[in-house]
Amino acid sequence: MAAKKVVKKSAKKSAAKAKNGNGNGYKGHRPGSAKEKLHQLFDKHGPEKARPLALKLAAASTVATSFSQFRRGSK
């Protein structure tokens, strides 16, 4: 009898991510994701327009951290 190959769960997850095209969207985010939309809004219209959407998605402290990273990334 041939030995049965055991596949770890983590290997299955990474294969699924690769199959879904993770990282092929805007700024490395999955196409159509909320993060991709937020980055696009921030880059096109600035933090004033992107803040309401960001506050719907995350806590205020997370938004402040994310926006500071966006600014550093665009320079």
Backbone as a chain_set.jsonl record, in Angstrom:
{"seq": "MAAKKVVKKSAKKSAAKAKNGNGNGYKGHRPGSAKEKLHQLFDKHGPEKARPLALKLAAASTVATSFSQFRRGSK", "coords": {"N": [[0.821, -1.187, 0.0], [0.421, 2.248, -0.695], [1.735, 5.122, 0.947], [-0.345, 7.478, 2.562], [-0.662, 10.845, 1.704], [-0.284, 13.575, 3.842], [-1.788, 16.668, 4.292], [-1.226, 19.791, 5.615], [-3.358, 22.112, 7.409], [-2.603, 24.796, 7.192], [-1.218, 24.825, 4.813], [-3.276, 24.377, 3.053], [-4.759, 26.717, 3.358], [-2.974, 28.694, 2.4], [-2.742, 27.909, -0.223], [-5.345, 28.348, -1.071], [-5.497, 31.132, -0.821], [-3.647, 31.927, -2.763], [-4.932, 30.982, -5.022], [-7.175, 32.612, -5.088], [-6.153, 35.015, -5.89], [-4.981, 36.83, -4.125], [-3.714, 39.95, -3.198], [-3.393, 41.139, -5.676], [-4.661, 43.444, -6.203], [-5.248, 47.005, -5.804], [-2.541, 48.638, -4.323], [-1.638, 46.238, -3.252], [-3.797, 44.935, -2.059], [-6.632, 42.7, -1.877], [-8.612, 42.484, -4.781], [-11.517, 44.502, -4.921], [-11.882, 44.591, -2.198], [-12.597, 46.093, 1.038], [-10.433, 47.46, 2.107], [-8.939, 48.014, -0.169], [-10.667, 49.788, -1.489], [-10.708, 51.859, 0.361], [-8.014, 52.739, 0.338], [-7.86, 53.687, -2.31], [-9.752, 55.768, -2.254], [-8.578, 57.439, -0.333], [-6.174, 58.129, -1.631], [-7.115, 59.469, -3.935], [-8.904, 61.497, -3.031], [-8.09, 62.372, -0.552], [-7.595, 62.467, 3.106], [-9.873, 63.557, 4.38], [-12.196, 62.851, 2.946], [-11.982, 60.085, 3.019], [-12.087, 59.351, 5.683], [-14.797, 58.956, 6.893], [-15.622, 56.458, 5.744], [-13.55, 54.836, 6.649], [-13.949, 54.935, 9.418], [-16.302, 53.502, 9.626], [-15.366, 50.985, 9.114], [-13.396, 50.391, 11.017], [-11.983, 50.944, 14.355], [-11.483, 54.217, 15.848], [-8.82, 54.712, 16.697], [-7.404, 52.849, 15.216], [-7.867, 53.812, 12.662], [-6.503, 56.274, 12.719], [-3.861, 55.366, 12.943], [-3.638, 53.894, 10.562], [-3.991, 55.911, 8.617], [-1.739, 57.498, 9.053], [0.195, 55.734, 8.208], [-0.541, 55.506, 5.522], [0.094, 58.076, 4.591], [2.877, 58.125, 4.959], [3.584, 56.119, 3.18], [2.982, 57.192, 0.709], [4.835, 59.117, 0.208]], "CA": [[0.0, 0.0, 0.0], [1.147, 3.514, -0.741], [1.487, 5.988, 2.102], [-1.27, 8.575, 2.283], [-0.036, 12.144, 1.903], [-0.993, 14.422, 4.788], [-1.659, 18.087, 3.956], [-1.542, 20.638, 6.765], [-4.385, 23.128, 7.168], [-1.975, 26.046, 6.761], [-0.895, 24.688, 3.392], [-4.534, 24.523, 2.322], [-5.138, 28.128, 3.388], [-2.106, 29.47, 1.516], [-3.106, 27.542, -1.596], [-6.607, 29.022, -1.367], [-5.201, 32.547, -1.014], [-2.99, 32.072, -4.062], [-5.94, 30.733, -6.044], [-8.093, 33.746, -5.12], [-5.492, 36.205, -6.402], [-4.754, 37.763, -3.022], [-2.6, 40.857, -3.387], [-3.286, 41.645, -7.044], [-5.43, 44.678, -6.311], [-4.612, 48.296, -5.547], [-1.617, 48.671, -3.175], [-1.443, 44.897, -2.707], [-4.992, 44.39, -1.41], [-7.475, 41.856, -2.702], [-9.513, 43.299, -5.594], [-12.87, 44.663, -4.429], [-11.956, 44.595, -0.734], [-12.822, 47.397, 1.665], [-9.14, 48.129, 2.245], [-8.577, 48.533, -1.488], [-11.515, 50.954, -1.738], [-10.262, 52.911, 1.267], [-6.754, 53.272, -0.195], [-8.151, 54.461, -3.511], [-10.438, 56.985, -1.834], [-7.592, 58.272, 0.346], [-5.219, 58.656, -2.613], [-7.773, 60.369, -4.885], [-9.616, 62.622, -2.429], [-7.487, 62.786, 0.709], [-8.1, 61.865, 4.337], [-11.179, 64.081, 4.789], [-13.24, 62.058, 2.291], [-11.817, 58.669, 3.35], [-12.293, 59.102, 7.117], [-16.085, 58.332, 7.241], [-15.6, 55.044, 5.377], [-12.61, 54.164, 7.545], [-14.567, 54.815, 10.743], [-17.28, 52.419, 9.549], [-14.66, 49.71, 9.036], [-12.494, 50.13, 12.14], [-12.0, 51.88, 15.472], [-10.828, 55.502, 15.558], [-7.365, 54.603, 16.884], [-6.898, 52.097, 14.067], [-7.934, 54.722, 11.512], [-5.406, 57.236, 12.848], [-2.627, 54.642, 12.631], [-3.651, 53.557, 9.137], [-3.803, 57.118, 7.82], [-0.343, 57.921, 9.156], [0.941, 54.828, 7.341], [-0.853, 55.878, 4.138], [0.861, 59.286, 4.275], [4.295, 57.753, 4.84], [3.734, 55.292, 2.001], [2.807, 57.966, -0.52], [5.959, 60.046, 0.025]], "C": [[0.866, 1.253, 0.0], [0.778, 4.345, 0.472], [0.583, 7.142, 1.686], [-0.593, 9.9, 2.617], [-0.912, 13.005, 2.82], [-0.718, 15.881, 4.435], [-2.093, 18.906, 5.167], [-2.598, 21.669, 6.389], [-3.78, 24.43, 6.664], [-1.605, 25.999, 5.287], [-2.15, 24.858, 2.542], [-4.94, 25.99, 2.249], [-4.289, 28.939, 2.417], [-2.396, 29.149, 0.054], [-4.4, 28.239, -2.002], [-6.378, 30.505, -1.607], [-4.567, 32.778, -2.381], [-3.997, 31.899, -5.193], [-6.883, 31.927, -6.192], [-7.439, 35.021, -5.64], [-5.246, 37.247, -5.344], [-3.551, 38.648, -3.329], [-2.465, 41.432, -4.784], [-4.029, 42.954, -7.245], [-4.585, 45.9, -6.023], [-3.796, 48.244, -4.265], [-1.491, 47.308, -2.491], [-2.633, 44.29, -2.006], [-5.796, 43.565, -2.402], [-8.445, 42.731, -3.488], [-10.937, 43.311, -5.038], [-13.005, 44.718, -2.917], [-12.166, 46.015, -0.209], [-11.515, 48.167, 1.802], [-8.69, 48.726, 0.911], [-9.369, 49.81, -1.788], [-11.081, 52.139, -0.88], [-8.963, 53.554, 0.776], [-7.008, 54.151, -1.416], [-8.808, 55.794, -3.163], [-9.459, 57.954, -1.183], [-6.643, 58.917, -0.668], [-5.856, 59.664, -3.568], [-8.31, 61.636, -4.234], [-9.055, 63.08, -1.092], [-8.162, 62.193, 1.934], [-9.496, 62.344, 4.759], [-12.323, 63.252, 4.204], [-13.177, 60.587, 2.712], [-12.15, 58.357, 4.805], [-13.664, 58.488, 7.451], [-16.145, 56.84, 6.899], [-14.69, 54.273, 6.327], [-13.207, 53.961, 8.927], [-15.666, 53.754, 10.771], [-16.597, 51.057, 9.621], [-13.866, 49.378, 10.289], [-12.659, 51.181, 13.232], [-11.209, 53.138, 15.126], [-9.32, 55.425, 15.705], [-6.718, 53.847, 15.728], [-6.853, 52.985, 12.828], [-6.784, 55.712, 11.558], [-4.077, 56.585, 12.488], [-2.537, 54.352, 11.141], [-3.379, 54.784, 8.276], [-2.368, 57.617, 7.9], [0.543, 57.021, 8.298], [0.693, 55.146, 5.871], [0.004, 57.075, 3.718], [2.334, 58.961, 4.064], [4.545, 56.955, 3.575], [3.67, 56.074, 0.695], [3.961, 58.925, -0.778], [7.128, 59.388, -0.646]], "O": [[1.922, 1.291, 0.632], [-0.348, 4.282, 0.965], [0.729, 7.706, 0.601], [-0.016, 10.053, 3.694], [-2.115, 13.144, 2.601], [0.436, 16.286, 4.296], [-3.198, 18.73, 5.68], [-2.728, 22.054, 5.227], [-4.363, 25.098, 5.81], [-1.67, 27.013, 4.592], [-2.096, 25.415, 1.446], [-5.409, 26.458, 1.211], [-4.815, 29.781, 1.689], [-2.303, 30.023, -0.808], [-4.541, 28.673, -3.145], [-6.995, 31.086, -2.499], [-4.921, 33.73, -3.076], [-3.922, 32.594, -6.207], [-7.341, 32.222, -7.296], [-8.129, 36.026, -5.813], [-5.298, 38.442, -5.634], [-2.484, 38.145, -3.681], [-1.504, 42.152, -5.055], [-4.025, 43.511, -8.343], [-3.356, 45.833, -6.002], [-4.313, 47.844, -3.222], [-1.263, 47.238, -1.283], [-2.505, 43.223, -1.405], [-5.653, 43.718, -3.615], [-9.046, 43.639, -2.913], [-11.496, 42.26, -4.724], [-14.11, 44.872, -2.398], [-11.943, 46.998, -0.916], [-11.489, 49.386, 1.634], [-8.127, 49.82, 0.875], [-8.812, 50.792, -2.279], [-11.086, 53.282, -1.337], [-8.83, 54.777, 0.797], [-6.436, 55.234, -1.537], [-8.451, 56.83, -3.724], [-9.502, 59.155, -1.449], [-6.345, 60.108, -0.575], [-5.197, 60.623, -3.972], [-8.195, 62.723, -4.8], [-9.51, 64.088, -0.551], [-9.175, 61.503, 1.823], [-10.222, 61.607, 5.427], [-13.308, 62.982, 4.891], [-14.207, 59.914, 2.758], [-12.465, 57.212, 5.13], [-13.698, 57.551, 8.248], [-16.665, 56.047, 7.684], [-15.033, 53.173, 6.759], [-12.992, 52.918, 9.544], [-15.935, 53.17, 11.821], [-17.173, 50.092, 10.124], [-13.676, 48.202, 10.6], [-13.372, 52.17, 13.064], [-10.371, 53.128, 14.225], [-8.601, 56.024, 14.905], [-5.607, 54.175, 15.313], [-5.91, 52.915, 12.04], [-6.15, 55.965, 10.534], [-3.255, 57.192, 11.801], [-1.486, 54.541, 10.528], [-2.619, 54.708, 7.311], [-1.833, 58.111, 6.907], [1.529, 57.485, 7.725], [1.614, 55.067, 5.058], [0.571, 57.088, 2.625], [2.963, 59.447, 3.125], [5.6, 57.091, 2.956], [4.244, 55.657, -0.311], [4.06, 59.491, -1.867], [8.153, 60.032, -0.873]]}, "num_chains": 1, "name": "protein.A"}
